[in-house]
Amino acid sequence: MFSQEQNKDQFDYQKVLDYCIDKSLHTVSSFNDNDKFPRYIETDATHWESDKVENWISGFWPGILWYSFEASNNLALKQSAALYTQKQQVVMDKPIRSHDLGFMLYCSYGNGYRLTKNSAYKTLLLSAADSLATLYNPTVGTILSWPSKRKNNNWPHHTIIDNMMNLELLFWAAKNGGAKNLYNIAVKHAETTMKHHIRTDNTTYHVVFYNDKNGDFIKGKTHQGYTDDSLWARGQAWGIYGFTMCYRETGKVEFMETAIKLADAYIKNLPNDLIPYWDFNDPSIPNTPRDASAAAVVASALLELSSLNTDALISEKYKGIAIKMLQSLSSDMYLSKDKNNAFLLHSTGNKPKNREVDVSIIYADYYYIEALLLLKKISLKG
């Protein structure tokens, strides 16, 4: 559909947004898995495999629908977005201890509230932020990840880089009627992550273990990367996006500087088409899967980073790279087109466990349409 040789100023983001809208409408009409949510599509399949509402991915499909409505003003998409958002309410109907409430509910209820100002959405989001904050250990300075693993595996306090993405829910709540301490928790989590998750070469650990009694760093490991010290692409993507968002919410220069360091470490390791291998240190490269989901996350993050940075040269640099990433994702190599119901092909979920390898994944589509919408807003703003 799009040549990678296009000049970045010739990238037709509206054409690709229209493609995403059509795909969303098709999935609305064809996905009928009761109260479950689309998750992935196997390589040779056409329809989504689903997962339950309690899974961390449940917010991405309603989030895609909200973005598709925003891009089209199609009332059928708005109705479907509201329907799937409402289906998630059961997540908060009982006490929950999940570090992924931001992914689950801010992507859906958050976008829904932004576009509709539905007061019921706001109420649920504030409750979700309070629930997320119960996992915060003030001695360590981070939110606990995977609470069940601490008990089942006898792990101490541990935090994954993915958790940077859930901080946006806390920042939002602190500005919208929630406890002001939610802001402080989010800032401290980011500061602690900045201190212990980032290695000297500006790459990130996936998981960091802490002494839960005195907060000391114990070790860094991986769960989804190639090795403990390897550069897992999506983990680095979460870091770039998370620290960019933290700068937007706080204005703290160290968060912008960290986002730039992580972005530069990621970019310098990319292959020519700017779509990463699932882990940059996999010795099987180039005969190993790519991860379009990481590319979509980073494209969105770099567009925001470019809009927040006041240095014109730095801003233009990251905007240009982000557009090239979107061009590549929008090429025949990565667009699913008539192959299946997703937007994108070639994402990798958990390669070490051989789960969702080289497939279409719902969160790749979410961050892809988010990046396209952000580019449209930046371009129209001039």
ABEGO torsion letter per residue (X at the ends): XBBAABBAAABBAAAAAAAAAAAAAAAAAABBBEABBBABBBAABABBBBBBAABAAAAAAAAAAAAAAAAAGBAAAAAAAAAAAAAAAAAAABBBBBAAAAAAAAAAAAAAAAAAGBAAAAAAAAAAAAAAAAABBAAAGBBBBGAAAAAAAGBBBBBBAAAAAAAAAAAAAAAAGBBAAAAAAAAAAAAAAAAAABBAAGBBBABBBBBAAAGBBABBBBAABABAABBBAAAAAAAAAAAAAAAAAAGBAAAAAAAAAAAAAAAAABBAAGBBBABAABAAOABBBBBAAAAAAAAAAAAAAAAABABAAAAAAAAAAAAAAAAAAABAAABAEAABABABBGBBABAAAGBGBGBBBAAAAAAAAAAAAAAAAAAAAX
